[in-house]
Amino acid sequence: MSTEEKELEVTSTEAPKKPARKPRKPVDPAVWEELKAMQESGEVLTVKINAAVNAGVISYVKGVRGFIPASLLSIAYVEDLNEWVDKSIEVKVITVDPEEKRLVLSGKAVEQEKAAAERAAKMDAVNVGDIYDGKVERITSFGAFVGFADGLSGLVHISQMANKHIESPNEVVKVGDEVKVKVIGKKDGKISLSMKAALDADAEVVDNREPAFNYKEEGQAATSLASLLAGIKLD
């Protein structure tokens, strides 16, 4: 094979070159300013998801390509990004970078905001003194968390679990138990409950201390002398 034939063979087997990617059309600076204003105001936008890409999806706002990372698409875990293509969702603008031509959106932020508003409304409907049927969701060293009132949960401190001293919440309840509870406090989005006060609708809370809200779920609760004597009548 001659040198010319070899050169011709190499040339013919080379993969065709891909056409150069078209540069994106420049975005009017006024549009970036408008997007920045949306970010600062927290405006909620409805966008259509155009495509799924690596680690997220693409939507357009004011003609600008926006990226929604998979982790910011929804509160729920997103398994298949392709299932979201062509859907319309509500988002917030969280990053606007004109220099990098970067726009990041979040559907999760909108869902979290709605969930917080719904919880606040439910909290407002709960009053100190109300009695509910609940279910034990989790047990810790310092008490039990009980779910009640359509998605709310509160802490029954170990001192409010029985009309006698107990060493562990496990002596009284286990996860899944249905219990009656009375609301004895609300503070900073937390609800304090009492099982012993709910034993009788007219019962008074024996422990008159302010309900404990500053609990640490991983910590050990110290048992004070007052809690040891709670519920014990001295003749």
Secondary structure, DSSP 4 states (H G I P E B T S, - for coil): --HHHHHHHHHHHSPPPPPPPPPPPPPPHHHHHHHHHHHHHT-EEEEEEEEEETTEEEEEETTEEEEEEGGGT-SS----GGGGTT-EEEEEEEEEETTTTEEEEESHHHHHHHHHHHHHHHHHH--TT-EEEEEEEEEETTEEEEEETTTEEEEEEGGGS-SS--S-GGGT--TT-EEEEEEEEEETTEEEEESTGGGSTTPPPS--SPPP----TTSPPP--HHHHHTTPPP-
